Amino acid sequence: MIQCKDFAPRITERGSFGGASDYESFSEVVSAVNQWIETTTIQVINVESVVLPDHLEGTSDGNYGLTVSNGFYPVMISQGVTINCFQCVRVWYRE
């Protein structure tokens, strides 16, 4: 069965009101991906860079954010609402 796993930048420093103020760089995310691949018994099918909205399911522990100093993409949708999107890494694999 083919599966995928998304890796988002981790929050490295909290800002005022509990919001994130600083995040891992994209290269640190790539390092985390490499470490995960080395420590699991999977067959990697593909690795890609993806732009995702500012919340990912499964990252509710508060350690992840999706803002990166070198990968921030504000997207304007209807009614003038802005959704922040960020550069992440997606790994497609088979167990």
Secondary structure, DSSP 4 states (H G I P E B T S, - for coil): -EEEEEE-PBEEEE-GGG-EEEE--HHHHHHHHHHHHHHS--EEEEEEEEEEES--TT-TTTTB----TT-EEEEE-GGG-EEEEEEEEEEEEE-
